Amino acid sequence: MSLTLQDVKRVAMLARIAVTDEEAAAYQQQLNGIFGLIEAMQAVDTAGVAPMSHAQDVCQRLRDDTVTETDQHEKFQAIAPQVEAGLYLVPRVIE
Amino acid sequence: MINASLKQLAALLAGKKTSSQELTQSYLERIQAHNPALNAFVTLNAEISLAEARAADARIAAGSAAPLTGIPIAHKDIFCADGWRTTCGSKMLDNFIAPYDAHVVSQFKAAGMVSLGKTNMDEFAMGSSNETSYFGAVKNPWDANAVPGGSSGGSAAAVAARLAPAATGTDTGGSIRQPAALTGITGLKPTYGVVSRYGMIAFASSLDQAGPMAKSAEDCALLMNVMAGFDERDSTSLERPSEDYTRDLEQPLAGLKIGLPREYFAEGLSADVGAAVEAALAEYRKLGATTVDISLPNTRLSIPVYYVLAPAEASTNLSRFDGVRYGYRAPDYTDLTDMYQKTRAQGFGSEVKRRIMIGTYVLSHGYYDAYYLQAQKIRRLIAQDFDAAFQQCDVIMGPTTPDTAFNFGEKADDPVAMYLSDIYTIAVNLAGLPGMSVPCGFGANGRPVGLQIIGNYFAEAKMLGVAHQYQLATDWHTRMPNTI
């Protein structure tokens, strides 16, 4: 398979990465090279093989339903790009 | 002094032959002299380092020192350290001052070790040459034309050039072992889950693991005693009794069975690396070990599987960098989507963007089964190869890399060629096994060669012993580049 320029632009949009037409063409070539490498997987018969999602076969731990975090919002918001009255500022989303 | 082991440094401190302040000051001076050429450190903070050194000296004077109290350590810039700029090698985090300590950092602080600075790395740990760092590539101390490896290239170069007695690294597909091999130092990637990932900026969460990088296996064992252990803040941290990783250092090697995967000695391995590894194996036989041929038949598939799974996980993890809560935000934008898109286009470098796009694609509607699920199934086949191999041997050995360090620019424009250079290290991460690299000689170009040792799950202490016995019999690990 190979990705079209449209595929690349769609993926960039899904990933929220702005690309120019020139960049998209370069990515198309590079991604197709990488997918050429990845294609080797398709020839492998994996019928009956259980997917391995994790290195260790362990269950997720549960913890007590209690508050463990302290309020550090001032410290955390001190490094934010734009904050006002304890709120993160972003461009208006609802008119 | 610069070639002293951690044990020797600890003895000097305990015997009041030197102080932590003197030691820290002397390393800061070495960094000042050599870092402009090497670019191994991206952030220094002498004030914090020396304050920690003073506290360590007070602790030593009070008689409450831990084994490594007062010894400086450099941290890969992927570990959050409270009050330190933590960039992960990216413009995205160029201005990010971490508001808390990673578990690994707090463990070393609690042990009284002195934070010496933050080391350079490939952006978000994505790279094998350090050329993807926003702060410029690290130079290999053995040869300024050679890459130091990656992604923990700054930590590797810092230890190799003796700018730090020890450093931390992380390894997702070989990022501790490959730079250790290329710079002639010793590095260990532990079993997945042994070291907490809390506060370690995530790349591919099912593969990422932190480990020590130092001059010797003995030093790595002492560092593991500090950094390993259960941490409830990492949901994949394993609840196991604590271990003494130095316990097998003095174990003789008689009877040790070493498996040699034929796929690691096949086409693609350069003659000089092969010869250095064969010489190391001959040394092991002299020390009483035997070797047995084994097969890891799915080795070849580890690269395609890795380049589906790691980008998929990365595309998810890196979605948090959106210009809202921390890090870079584009200066001009029209609306929220435009802000996200410009922030990420400007904040990430091209390798990171490539991998995010691969990951986004393989996880997108209609492709999940063909890529992500198929990769997870082959991942199990790869892990089963190792299970079968460990029925026949105690440890596996082979080269860490197919070649010695390559030159800058040699693979920078060809992602596929760069990815293929990790052929011997990636399968270990997919299986979640521990692996290490130990210096075992030099290639035809005078650049270091690494011997890789792979152990079964939780076999770190045994592997460190196997490496230490070799280092007692050889002196490759004591060799230093003449540029320093």
Interface residues (C-beta under 8 A of the other chain):
Chain A: L3 D7 V8 V11 A12 M13 L14 A15 R16 I17 A18 V19 Y27 Q30 L31 G33 I34 F35 G36 L37 I38 E39 A40 M41 Q42 V44 T46 V49 A50 P51 M52 S53 H54 A55 Q56 V58 Q60 R61 R63 Q72 K75 F76 A78 I79 A80 P81 Q82 Y88 V90 P91 R92 V93
Chain B: N95 F96 I97 P99 T191 Y192 G193 S206 L207 E232 S235 T236 L238 E239 R300 L301 I303 P304 V305 Y307 V308 S315 S319 D322 G323 V324 R325 Y326 G327 Y328 R329 Y333 T334 D335 L336 T337 D338 M339 Y340 Q341 K342 R344 A345 F348 K353 R354 I356 M357 I358 T360 Y361 S364 A370 Y371 L373 Q374 A375 Q376 K377 I378 R379 R380 L381 A383 D414 P415 V416 Y419 L430 A431 G432
